[in-house]
Amino acid sequence: MILHQEKFEQNMPKIEVLLNKWGIPQNGPTWHYKKADILRWLENFEPSEVDDAFLLMEKIQHHGENAIRETIADLSDELMNILGEDLKRSLFLPLGLSPSSSGAIFLYEFRHDLALSEHQFSTWPCKIDSDVRALVFFDDLIGSGSQAVRFFREYLSELRQKVLYVSLFAFARGLKRVQEDSGFRTVLTGVRLSDEYRAFTEDSMIFRDATQRLRIKSLAEKYGKRLYPSHPLGYDDTQSLVVFSHNTPNNTLPVIWAGSKNEKVVGERWFPLWERRWRSGATPKAAEAAMIQREIPASSVPAQTSFPLFRDIQIKCWQEIPLEERPHPFPPVSLSPPPPFQPKPIGEVDYVSGWNIRLRAGLRYQLSYDFGKNDMWPEIEIVLYQRVPRLNQGGELWKRAVSAGALSTSGEWPSEVTPLGDEWLVTCWGKTLIAWNAPWWAFVPEICDLDAKNGALALSFTDQKRQEGEVGLSEFPAMAGCRSVLRIQASLPGVGAALL
């Protein structure tokens, strides 16, 4: 530890340059947290390996929220040109079988830019009406291209509609493979990455010195084989160094992203530098399965319907809510970084993070909670907001509809809710002290677990780490490893015991 600390202090000027390169606000709370992350990440390595770990860290290619928003805007314009009149008769979905897959995080932004109806956004598998002309699948990164090719062959090859694939970033070799080996009518990418951006190939522009390249490759492989044995240098040997503020692809070197929330081998301790925040493929069902299995009311009857009970399940990083609707008191503004866009007038709105979900209006949903209270967080509140019309000024706003857990404001914890509308926001807050004037600290949306067959959804929040650049998530005074979960079970009216 002492040797690592010395290396850390010796390289502080380089670290500060790197934090600036990653777009982290200088000397703000996130700045200090990320410096702590770097030190903890370096502790994964032997003292003699720390210098090479620094060299690897300096080559990370970070893409922040602003760059991604610009890329989405460009792709939206191109999609309008490609689809033309078919735009309003198309469905938009994340690539994969999980509502928490990488592409899902961007659907809200695409819907906004394309000015589309919520009914055009779904997850696979979905019902395809006869008037649908095209399906558009979204992803964040094409690495090797094998996932997209396999997904098309297994699920989409029999469709008669046009099928398009849109990715924010793509490596050249993966993009070529998807174009040649899959049946997507159009493959559209925002930023094409040359194979020279792969870390350890002979023509790599990342590590040009062959001796240095082989040495750092050996280091990445040494730990990669322990952390992600089937793909020690990233999925399908992509050798990527790309990270995003919202998540890190598994094409990136595992030594960068491996942690307890992703595909890392169980039992291998590793602290991630840029954590991969969910597993690939289907919704996580291993450690998180208990979220669904515990405390679902026994009287609930699984809803049998072809209409989606849960739709558009997305982490929303920049959600606006009226200032008066957030828990009070709130940490000082000085502890929250400014938003990446023009702030609203003081007193009008606040920016928070949470789960955006769509429920079925008029259907009863039963609720249960698991508050991760401990010595650090003795009071935790889960709040559900519903989008409602603005009475006098037109438009809509978020209003607190359900809250549970807070001693002073929640009262009896609601065991059910019947939505009047379908658009909902779920947030979670904690207090470090049970006192009326103690501030509420916002928890980070973590994992969603959807059991579509039984009409059940679990949404978890953690105090662990915020995603870089998020607004409204004030920095925590400490990190106690706390997780809280909301479970929602849908039941159709008129189904026996579900009527209670």
C-alpha positions as CSV (number, residue, x, y, z in Angstrom):
1,M,0.0,0.0,0.0
2,I,2.8,2.4,0.9
3,L,4.6,1.8,-2.5
4,H,1.3,2.3,-4.3
5,Q,0.7,5.5,-2.5
6,E,4.1,6.8,-3.4
7,K,3.6,6.0,-7.0
8,F,0.2,7.7,-6.8
9,E,1.7,10.9,-5.4
10,Q,4.7,10.9,-7.8
11,N,2.3,10.7,-10.7
12,M,-0.3,13.2,-9.4
13,P,0.4,15.7,-12.2
14,K,-0.3,13.0,-14.8
15,I,-3.4,11.9,-12.9
16,E,-4.8,15.5,-13.0
17,V,-4.2,15.7,-16.7
18,L,-6.0,12.5,-17.2
19,L,-9.0,13.6,-15.1
20,N,-9.2,16.7,-17.2
21,K,-9.1,14.5,-20.3
22,W,-12.0,12.5,-19.0
23,G,-14.0,15.6,-18.5
24,I,-14.4,15.4,-14.8
25,P,-15.0,18.8,-13.1
26,Q,-11.8,19.9,-11.5
27,N,-11.6,19.8,-7.7
28,G,-15.3,18.9,-7.4
29,P,-16.5,15.9,-5.4
30,T,-16.4,13.6,-8.4
31,W,-12.8,14.6,-9.0
32,H,-11.7,13.4,-5.6
33,Y,-13.8,10.2,-5.9
34,K,-12.2,9.3,-9.2
35,K,-8.7,9.9,-7.8
36,A,-9.6,7.5,-5.0
37,D,-10.8,5.0,-7.7
38,I,-7.5,5.3,-9.4
39,L,-5.5,4.5,-6.2
40,R,-7.8,1.5,-5.4
41,W,-7.4,0.2,-9.0
42,L,-3.6,0.5,-8.8
43,E,-3.7,-1.7,-5.6
44,N,-4.9,-4.6,-7.8
45,F,-1.4,-4.8,-9.3
46,E,2.0,-5.8,-7.9
47,P,4.3,-2.8,-7.0
48,S,6.5,-3.6,-10.0
49,E,3.5,-3.5,-12.3
50,V,2.2,-0.1,-11.3
51,D,4.2,1.9,-13.9
52,D,2.8,-0.2,-16.7
53,A,-0.7,0.1,-15.2
54,F,-0.3,3.9,-15.4
55,L,0.7,3.6,-19.1
56,L,-2.4,1.5,-19.7
57,M,-4.7,3.9,-17.8
58,E,-3.4,6.9,-19.8
59,K,-4.6,5.3,-23.1
60,I,-8.2,4.8,-22.0
61,Q,-10.6,6.4,-24.5
62,H,-13.4,8.0,-22.5
63,H,-16.5,9.3,-24.2
64,G,-18.6,11.6,-22.1
65,E,-22.3,12.5,-22.1
66,N,-22.0,15.6,-24.3
67,A,-20.2,13.7,-27.1
68,I,-22.7,10.9,-26.9
69,R,-25.6,13.3,-27.1
70,E,-24.1,14.9,-30.3
71,T,-23.6,11.5,-31.8
72,I,-27.3,10.6,-31.1
73,A,-28.4,13.8,-32.7
74,D,-26.4,13.0,-35.9
75,L,-27.7,9.5,-36.0
76,S,-31.3,10.6,-35.5
77,D,-31.0,13.0,-38.5
78,E,-29.7,10.1,-40.6
79,L,-32.4,7.8,-39.5
80,M,-35.0,10.3,-40.6
81,N,-33.4,10.4,-44.0
82,I,-33.2,6.6,-44.3
83,L,-36.7,5.8,-43.0
84,G,-38.6,8.7,-44.5
85,E,-42.4,8.1,-44.3
86,D,-41.7,4.8,-42.6
87,L,-40.4,6.6,-39.5
88,K,-43.8,6.8,-37.8
89,R,-44.5,3.1,-38.7
90,S,-41.3,1.7,-37.2
91,L,-40.4,0.1,-33.8
92,F,-37.2,1.0,-31.9
93,L,-35.6,-1.5,-29.6
94,P,-32.3,-2.2,-27.8
95,L,-30.2,-5.0,-29.3
96,G,-30.5,-8.0,-26.9
97,L,-33.0,-9.7,-24.6
98,S,-32.6,-7.5,-21.6
99,P,-34.3,-4.2,-20.9
100,S,-31.1,-3.1,-19.2
101,S,-28.9,-3.8,-22.2
102,S,-26.5,-1.2,-23.4
103,G,-28.7,0.1,-26.2
104,A,-31.7,0.7,-23.9
105,I,-30.0,3.5,-22.1
106,F,-30.2,5.7,-25.3
107,L,-33.7,5.0,-26.3
108,Y,-35.1,8.0,-24.4
109,E,-32.7,10.4,-26.2
110,F,-33.5,8.9,-29.6
111,R,-37.2,9.1,-28.9
112,H,-36.8,12.8,-28.0
113,D,-34.7,13.6,-31.1
114,L,-36.9,11.7,-33.5
115,A,-40.2,13.1,-31.9
116,L,-41.8,9.7,-31.8
117,S,-44.6,8.1,-29.8
118,E,-43.8,6.1,-26.8
119,H,-45.7,3.1,-28.3
120,Q,-42.9,2.8,-31.0
121,F,-40.4,1.9,-28.3
122,S,-40.2,-1.7,-26.9
123,T,-37.9,-4.5,-26.0
124,W,-37.4,-7.9,-27.7
125,P,-39.4,-10.1,-28.0
126,C,-42.4,-7.9,-28.8
127,K,-45.6,-7.9,-30.7
128,I,-45.2,-6.7,-34.3
129,D,-48.5,-5.3,-35.8
130,S,-49.2,-5.7,-39.5
131,D,-48.6,-2.0,-40.2
132,V,-45.1,-2.0,-38.9
133,R,-42.7,-1.3,-41.7
134,A,-39.3,-1.4,-40.0
135,L,-37.5,-2.4,-36.8
136,V,-34.5,-0.4,-35.6
137,F,-32.2,-2.0,-33.0
138,F,-29.7,0.1,-31.0
139,D,-26.4,-0.6,-29.3
140,D,-23.5,1.4,-27.9
141,L,-20.5,-0.3,-29.4
142,I,-19.9,-2.9,-32.2
143,G,-16.7,-4.7,-31.2
144,S,-16.3,-8.0,-32.9
145,G,-19.8,-7.9,-34.4
146,S,-20.5,-11.5,-33.3
147,Q,-23.3,-10.5,-30.9
148,A,-25.3,-8.6,-33.6
149,V,-24.8,-11.4,-36.2
150,R,-25.9,-14.1,-33.7
151,F,-28.9,-12.1,-32.6
152,F,-30.1,-11.5,-36.1
153,R,-29.7,-15.1,-37.1
154,E,-31.5,-16.4,-34.0
155,Y,-34.4,-14.0,-33.8
156,L,-34.8,-11.7,-36.8
157,S,-34.0,-13.7,-40.0
158,E,-37.7,-14.6,-40.6
159,L,-39.1,-11.1,-40.3
160,R,-40.6,-9.6,-43.4
161,Q,-40.1,-6.0,-42.2
162,K,-36.9,-4.0,-42.8
163,V,-34.5,-4.4,-39.9
164,L,-31.9,-1.8,-39.2
165,Y,-29.0,-1.7,-36.7
166,V,-27.7,1.5,-35.1
167,S,-24.6,1.7,-33.0
168,L,-23.0,4.8,-31.5
169,F,-19.4,3.4,-32.0
170,A,-18.0,0.6,-34.1
171,F,-14.6,-1.0,-34.7
172,A,-13.9,-1.4,-38.4
173,R,-13.6,-5.2,-38.4
174,G,-16.8,-5.7,-36.4
175,L,-18.7,-3.3,-38.5
176,K,-17.6,-5.1,-41.7
177,R,-18.6,-8.4,-40.2
178,V,-22.1,-7.2,-39.3
179,Q,-22.6,-5.7,-42.7
180,E,-21.5,-8.8,-44.5
181,D,-22.6,-11.7,-42.3
182,S,-25.9,-10.5,-40.9
183,G,-29.2,-9.7,-42.6
184,F,-29.6,-6.1,-41.3
185,R,-30.9,-3.9,-44.2
186,T,-28.8,-1.0,-42.9
187,V,-26.0,-0.8,-40.4
188,L,-25.5,2.7,-39.2
189,T,-22.8,3.9,-36.8
190,G,-22.0,7.3,-35.4
191,V,-18.2,7.0,-34.8
192,R,-16.1,4.4,-36.7
193,L,-13.0,3.3,-34.8
194,S,-10.0,2.1,-36.8
195,D,-8.6,-1.2,-35.8
196,E,-5.5,0.8,-35.1
197,Y,-7.4,1.7,-31.9
198,R,-7.1,-1.9,-30.7
199,A,-4.5,-1.9,-27.9
200,F,-2.1,-4.7,-28.9
201,T,-2.3,-5.4,-32.6
202,E,0.9,-5.0,-34.6
203,D,-0.5,-1.9,-36.3
204,S,-1.8,-0.4,-33.1
205,M,-1.5,3.3,-32.7
206,I,-2.1,3.0,-28.9
207,F,1.2,1.4,-28.1
208,R,3.6,2.0,-31.0
209,D,6.7,0.6,-29.3
210,A,6.7,-3.1,-29.8
211,T,8.6,-3.9,-26.5
212,Q,6.2,-1.8,-24.5
213,R,3.2,-3.1,-26.3
214,L,4.1,-6.8,-25.6
215,R,4.9,-6.0,-21.9
216,I,1.5,-4.3,-21.2
217,K,-0.3,-6.9,-23.2
218,S,1.3,-9.6,-21.0
219,L,0.1,-7.6,-17.9
220,A,-3.5,-7.3,-19.2
221,E,-3.6,-11.0,-20.2
222,K,-2.2,-12.1,-16.8
223,Y,-5.1,-10.6,-14.9
224,G,-7.6,-10.9,-17.8
225,K,-7.3,-14.7,-17.7
226,R,-8.3,-14.7,-14.0
227,L,-11.1,-12.1,-14.4
228,Y,-12.7,-13.1,-17.7
229,P,-11.0,-16.3,-18.8
230,S,-12.9,-16.8,-22.1
231,H,-12.1,-13.3,-23.3
232,P,-9.0,-12.0,-21.3
233,L,-8.4,-9.1,-23.7
234,G,-12.1,-8.1,-24.1
235,Y,-15.0,-9.9,-25.8
236,D,-13.8,-11.8,-28.9
237,D,-10.3,-10.4,-28.5
238,T,-11.5,-6.8,-29.3
239,Q,-8.7,-5.3,-27.2
240,S,-10.7,-2.1,-26.7
241,L,-9.9,0.8,-24.4
242,V,-13.2,2.5,-24.9
243,V,-15.3,3.5,-21.8
244,F,-18.5,5.5,-21.5
245,S,-19.8,7.6,-18.6
246,H,-22.9,5.4,-18.4
247,N,-21.2,2.0,-18.7
248,T,-18.2,0.1,-20.1
249,P,-18.5,-2.5,-22.9
250,N,-17.2,-6.0,-22.3
251,N,-15.2,-5.5,-25.5
252,T,-12.9,-3.3,-23.4
253,L,-10.0,-4.9,-21.4
254,P,-11.4,-6.7,-18.4
255,V,-8.7,-5.2,-16.1
256,I,-10.5,-1.9,-16.6
257,W,-14.1,-2.9,-15.9
258,A,-14.2,-6.2,-14.0
259,G,-16.2,-5.9,-10.8
260,S,-18.9,-7.6,-8.7
261,K,-21.7,-6.3,-10.9
262,N,-20.6,-7.9,-14.2
263,E,-19.2,-11.0,-15.9
264,K,-16.1,-11.1,-13.7
265,V,-15.3,-14.6,-12.3
266,V,-16.9,-15.0,-8.9
267,G,-14.3,-15.1,-6.1
268,E,-11.6,-13.0,-7.8
269,R,-11.3,-9.7,-6.0
270,W,-10.8,-6.8,-8.3
271,F,-11.6,-3.1,-8.0
272,P,-12.7,-1.6,-11.4
273,L,-11.5,1.7,-12.7
274,W,-14.4,2.2,-15.1
275,E,-17.0,-0.3,-14.0
276,R,-19.2,-2.3,-16.3
277,R,-22.5,-1.8,-14.6
278,W,-24.4,-4.9,-15.8
279,R,-24.0,-8.2,-17.4
280,S,-24.3,-8.9,-21.1
281,G,-27.0,-11.0,-22.7
282,A,-30.2,-11.7,-20.7
283,T,-31.1,-9.7,-17.6
284,P,-28.9,-10.7,-14.7
285,K,-30.4,-13.7,-12.9
286,A,-27.6,-14.9,-10.6
287,A,-27.0,-12.9,-7.5
288,E,-29.9,-10.5,-8.3
289,A,-32.5,-13.3,-8.7
290,A,-33.4,-13.0,-5.0
291,M,-34.7,-9.5,-5.7
292,I,-37.6,-11.0,-7.5
293,Q,-38.0,-14.2,-5.5
294,R,-38.2,-12.6,-2.1
295,E,-41.2,-10.7,-0.6
296,I,-43.5,-10.9,-3.7
297,P,-47.0,-11.1,-2.1
298,A,-48.3,-14.6,-2.0
299,S,-51.8,-13.4,-3.0
300,S,-50.5,-12.1,-6.3
301,V,-51.6,-13.9,-9.5
302,P,-49.3,-13.6,-12.5
303,A,-50.9,-11.4,-15.1
304,Q,-51.6,-13.2,-18.4
305,T,-51.7,-10.6,-21.2
306,S,-49.9,-9.9,-24.5
307,F,-49.8,-6.2,-23.6
308,P,-46.5,-5.2,-22.0
309,L,-46.8,-4.8,-18.2
310,F,-43.5,-3.0,-18.0
311,R,-42.0,-1.0,-20.9
312,D,-39.1,1.3,-21.6
313,I,-37.2,0.4,-18.4
314,Q,-34.2,2.8,-18.5
315,I,-31.8,4.6,-16.3
316,K,-32.5,8.3,-16.7
317,C,-29.5,10.4,-15.7
318,W,-30.8,13.9,-16.3
319,Q,-34.5,13.8,-15.2
320,E,-36.1,17.1,-14.4
321,I,-38.5,17.2,-11.4
322,P,-40.1,20.2,-9.7
323,L,-37.9,21.4,-6.9
324,E,-40.7,21.1,-4.4
325,E,-41.1,17.4,-5.3
326,R,-37.7,16.2,-4.2
327,P,-37.1,15.1,-0.6
328,H,-36.1,18.0,1.8
329,P,-33.7,19.1,3.1
330,F,-31.2,18.5,0.3
331,P,-27.4,18.6,0.4
332,P,-25.9,22.0,-0.4
333,V,-25.8,22.9,-4.1
334,S,-22.0,23.2,-3.7
335,L,-21.8,19.4,-3.4
336,S,-23.4,18.8,-6.8
337,P,-21.6,19.5,-10.0
338,P,-23.4,21.9,-12.5
339,P,-25.4,20.2,-15.2
340,P,-23.8,19.8,-18.7
341,F,-26.4,22.1,-20.2
342,Q,-28.0,25.4,-19.4
343,P,-29.3,25.2,-15.8
344,K,-32.9,26.1,-15.0
345,P,-33.8,29.2,-12.9
346,I,-33.3,28.5,-9.2
347,G,-36.5,27.2,-7.7
348,E,-37.9,25.8,-10.9
349,V,-36.6,22.3,-11.3
350,D,-33.9,19.9,-10.0
351,Y,-32.0,17.2,-11.9
352,V,-32.2,13.7,-10.4
353,S,-31.4,10.2,-11.5
354,G,-33.7,7.2,-11.3
355,W,-35.5,4.5,-13.2
356,N,-37.9,5.7,-15.9
357,I,-40.5,3.0,-16.5
358,R,-43.9,2.7,-18.1
359,L,-46.6,0.9,-16.3
360,R,-50.0,0.0,-17.7
361,A,-52.6,2.6,-16.8
362,G,-55.6,1.2,-14.8
363,L,-53.8,-2.0,-13.9
364,R,-53.1,-2.9,-10.2
365,Y,-49.4,-3.3,-9.3
366,Q,-48.4,-4.6,-5.9
367,L,-45.3,-3.2,-4.2
368,S,-42.7,-4.5,-1.8
369,Y,-39.5,-3.0,-0.5
370,D,-36.1,-4.0,0.7
371,F,-34.4,-1.1,2.4
372,G,-30.6,-1.7,2.9
373,K,-30.5,0.2,6.2
374,N,-27.3,0.0,8.3
375,D,-25.3,2.2,10.6
376,M,-24.3,4.5,7.8
377,W,-27.9,4.8,6.3
378,P,-30.4,4.5,9.2
379,E,-33.2,6.0,7.0
380,I,-33.9,5.3,3.4
381,E,-36.8,6.4,1.2
382,I,-38.0,5.0,-2.1
383,V,-40.2,7.5,-4.1
384,L,-42.4,6.9,-7.1
385,Y,-43.3,9.9,-9.3
386,Q,-46.1,9.9,-11.8
387,R,-46.2,12.2,-14.9
388,V,-49.4,14.3,-14.6
389,P,-50.8,17.2,-16.6
390,R,-50.0,20.7,-15.5
391,L,-53.3,22.3,-14.6
392,N,-52.8,26.0,-15.5
393,Q,-49.7,26.3,-17.7
394,G,-50.2,23.3,-20.0
395,G,-47.7,20.5,-20.4
396,E,-46.8,17.9,-17.8
397,L,-44.7,17.5,-14.6
398,W,-43.6,14.9,-12.2
399,K,-45.7,14.6,-8.9
400,R,-44.8,12.4,-6.0
401,A,-47.3,9.5,-5.9
402,V,-45.9,6.9,-3.6
403,S,-43.2,7.0,-1.0
404,A,-42.0,4.4,1.5
405,G,-39.4,4.1,4.1
406,A,-39.1,7.7,5.5
407,L,-40.1,8.0,9.1
408,S,-41.4,11.6,8.7
409,T,-43.0,11.7,5.3
410,S,-43.9,8.2,4.1
411,G,-46.5,7.2,6.6
412,E,-47.8,3.6,6.0
413,W,-45.8,2.0,3.2
414,P,-48.2,1.6,0.2
415,S,-48.5,-2.1,-0.8
416,E,-50.1,-1.3,-4.2
417,V,-50.6,1.4,-6.8
418,T,-53.0,1.7,-9.7
419,P,-51.5,4.1,-12.3
420,L,-53.7,6.8,-13.9
421,G,-51.1,7.3,-16.5
422,D,-48.2,5.1,-17.7
423,E,-45.1,7.2,-17.3
424,W,-43.3,6.8,-13.9
425,L,-40.0,7.7,-12.3
426,V,-38.5,5.7,-9.4
427,T,-35.9,7.3,-7.1
428,C,-34.1,6.3,-3.8
429,W,-32.7,8.6,-1.1
430,G,-30.9,8.0,2.2
431,K,-30.1,9.9,5.4
432,T,-27.0,9.4,7.5
433,L,-28.8,10.7,10.6
434,I,-32.4,10.4,11.7
435,A,-33.2,14.0,12.1
436,W,-35.7,16.4,10.4
437,N,-32.9,18.7,9.3
438,A,-30.5,16.0,8.1
439,P,-30.1,16.1,4.3
440,W,-31.2,13.4,1.9
441,W,-28.6,11.9,-0.4
442,A,-29.5,10.4,-3.7
443,F,-28.8,6.8,-4.4
444,V,-27.6,5.5,-7.8
445,P,-29.9,3.3,-10.1
446,E,-28.1,0.0,-10.3
447,I,-29.8,-3.1,-11.8
448,C,-33.2,-4.0,-13.1
449,D,-34.4,-7.5,-13.1
450,L,-37.5,-8.3,-15.2
451,D,-39.4,-11.5,-14.9
452,A,-41.8,-11.0,-17.8
453,K,-43.4,-14.4,-17.5
454,N,-44.6,-13.7,-14.0
455,G,-45.2,-10.0,-14.4
456,A,-42.6,-8.9,-11.9
457,L,-39.9,-6.3,-11.9
458,A,-37.2,-5.4,-9.4
459,L,-35.3,-2.1,-9.4
460,S,-32.2,-1.7,-7.2
461,F,-30.3,1.3,-6.0
462,T,-26.9,1.5,-4.5
463,D,-24.8,4.1,-2.6
464,Q,-21.6,2.7,-4.2
465,K,-20.6,4.8,-7.1
466,R,-22.3,7.4,-9.3
467,Q,-21.9,7.5,-13.0
468,E,-19.5,10.2,-14.0
469,G,-21.2,13.4,-15.0
470,E,-24.6,12.7,-13.5
471,V,-26.5,15.7,-12.1
472,G,-28.7,15.7,-9.1
473,L,-26.8,12.8,-7.4
474,S,-25.0,14.6,-4.6
475,E,-21.8,13.0,-3.5
476,F,-22.1,10.8,-0.4
477,P,-20.2,11.4,2.8
478,A,-19.2,7.7,2.7
479,M,-19.8,4.5,0.8
480,A,-21.2,1.7,2.9
481,G,-22.1,-0.7,0.1
482,C,-25.8,-0.3,0.7
483,R,-28.4,-1.6,-1.7
484,S,-32.2,-1.0,-1.7
485,V,-34.8,-2.6,-3.9
486,L,-38.3,-1.9,-5.1
487,R,-40.3,-4.9,-6.3
488,I,-43.4,-4.5,-8.5
489,Q,-45.8,-7.3,-9.3
490,A,-48.5,-6.8,-11.9
491,S,-52.0,-8.4,-11.6
492,L,-55.0,-8.0,-13.9
493,P,-58.3,-6.8,-12.4
494,G,-60.8,-9.6,-12.1
495,V,-58.3,-12.4,-11.5
496,G,-59.4,-14.0,-8.3
497,A,-57.0,-13.3,-5.4
498,A,-55.4,-10.5,-7.2
499,L,-58.4,-8.3,-6.3
500,L,-57.5,-8.8,-2.6
